[in-house]
Amino acid sequence: MENREDLNSILEFLPVVLRSSALFWPSQVVEALKALSKGPEHSQVDSGEVLFLAISDLRNSLNLSADPLAFSTADGFSLFFDDLISRAEANKWFAEILPALADSLLRLPSMLEAHYNRADSITRIDSRDELRTSLRLLKSQEPGIVLLSQELIAALLACSFFCLFPNYSRDANHLPLINFDHLFASLYDSYNEKQENKIKCIIHYFERICSSMPVGNVSFERKVLADNHNLNYIPYPKAESWSKSVVSLCLFEVCSSGLIEDTSKEALEVDFANKYFGGGALTKGCVQEEIRFMISPELIAGMLFLPCMADNEAIEVVGAERFSKYKGYAASFRFDGDFLDKRDIDIMGRRKTRIIAIDALVNPEERQYRHKFLLREINKAFCGFSDSCKSKQYQTLLKDDDFSESLSLNFEDEIGIVTGNWGCGAFGGDPEIKTILQWLAASQALRPFLVYYAFNMEALKTLEQVTKWIMLHKWNVGDLWNMVVEYSLQRSKRETGVGFFNWLLPFLSSDDPMMLDPPYVNIGK
Ligand SMILES: *[C@@H]1O[C@H](CO)[C@@H](O)[C@H](O)[C@H]1NC(C)=O
């Protein structure tokens, strides 16, 4: 195989074995999968209970039994397939879907070999120089891309369903869990409808790919900010770069209703991520990130090879297809039927859906007003929002990461940012500050617009007025950053207790905002 080094970096995390430079399933596994692929008359697997026994046998054949599954996994499979879904659905699952998944697993070794042997495994993506794109561990502090076909992703997710991935060294490599045992075990341990509906989304995904295998690609990229001048990295902005920046603020549009993933504009959709990509998707989590993973399960594949993000890193996924509709959020989350994804497809065969995973500070409280942490958050967003190929042109134009020169780069694409209350729900961040930091980062990354879904958050009720006022007064990135820094300093010293918007524009709640200027309007100019 051509890309031996790439395969070696991931081999210990895969269930297949390498023998004399070819990938195999052990022979007992092949026999068991063949029986499963022929349907319940051959395999006797026609219930959740028996399915779990088949899974245990497969795991034994792979010598995985020393690493036990979550305690209630068997009960979870049985509860879902034998009690929660109708007998008709279960019959269809065991007669059609499960055999197709077993068949896809049988083909996994040859799919992987084809993947590593691909003549064009060094691929030109977007307008970048040629890149390695094979499946490998995308380690922390190393920018890189993995490009997978949707078919290979489907086989990898089938491995997760059958709990065939070895877990031994995932923890030590800062990798999240990837098998579905906890997903099913928590269904049984603390039954709730949201967990049942998360599993329904995944089952629906398997039904869809078994009735018609999608033929596109999905790319997973680790983006890294760094001081070194290697062109694969996005230059790390320092505090002075932000305070001196004269880049104009991008358009800011507030939407009071709607959802990020329903946006029709071509934009980066922000995933309010956990530093472990996917967060609680495969356990009990069911908020913004986890819901995105359930309606577009191909995202889960990234959890296989993307270790935990550091402060200067972000993850970008292009091409994940959406399969399910849903309603509700958290405890009220429900699968709401099939979703046909009609997004355009790019020349790499990827859907033009771009998801940016950026993890905000967790429970930052007063810490979030400290300069160091403001910088952490703005640079995290900047890392996600930057376009790796744009940032190259950027670097050649700007010496010393200095943003103070006027930029007049003309980019053809008009890809903006679609976001919302990043880091402000379970993570407890200050929504006024987080909103502004995202706006600054989007502007500095030369994005043409930022669409903000406010989800009726009380603290943001004057957001539209505030952003309009700021635009009207033509503040640039440096001006607004300096105000955030000044406010945060006062807030840290307890010289002010009001929110940022009220501090910045105290008259907003009463009079016509456009008529009045606060005394410091010219600060920073
Ligand atoms: C997916 O990517 C591979 C590898 O670059 C490429 O050969 C193939 O044509 C792509 N698929 C589509 C549908 O464009």
The ligand as an SDF file (V2000), in Angstrom:
LIG
                    3D

 14 14  0  0  0  0  0  0  0  0999 V2000
  -14.1210   11.8140   -4.0490 C   0  0  0  0  0  0  0  0  0  0  0  0
  -12.7370   11.9920   -3.8600 O   0  0  0  0  0  0  0  0  0  0  0  0
  -11.9230   11.1280   -4.6400 C   0  0  0  0  0  0  0  0  0  0  0  0
  -10.5040   11.3170   -4.2050 C   0  0  0  0  0  0  0  0  0  0  0  0
  -10.0570   12.6070   -4.3960 O   0  0  0  0  0  0  0  0  0  0  0  0
  -12.1500   11.4220   -6.1130 C   0  0  0  0  0  0  0  0  0  0  0  0
  -11.3630   10.5680   -6.9030 O   0  0  0  0  0  0  0  0  0  0  0  0
  -13.6250   11.2440   -6.4370 C   0  0  0  0  0  0  0  0  0  0  0  0
  -13.8580   11.6210   -7.7600 O   0  0  0  0  0  0  0  0  0  0  0  0
  -14.4750   12.1000   -5.5000 C   0  0  0  0  0  0  0  0  0  0  0  0
  -15.8710   11.7940   -5.7130 N   0  0  0  0  0  0  0  0  0  0  0  0
  -16.7050   12.6210   -6.3440 C   0  0  0  0  0  0  0  0  0  0  0  0
  -18.1200   12.1660   -6.4460 C   0  0  0  0  0  0  0  0  0  0  0  0
  -16.3530   13.6950   -6.8130 O   0  0  0  0  0  0  0  0  0  0  0  0
  1  2  1  0
  1 10  1  0
  2  3  1  0
  3  4  1  0
  3  6  1  0
  4  5  1  0
  6  7  1  0
  6  8  1  0
  8  9  1  0
  8 10  1  0
 10 11  1  0
 11 12  1  0
 12 13  1  0
 12 14  2  0
M  END
$$$$
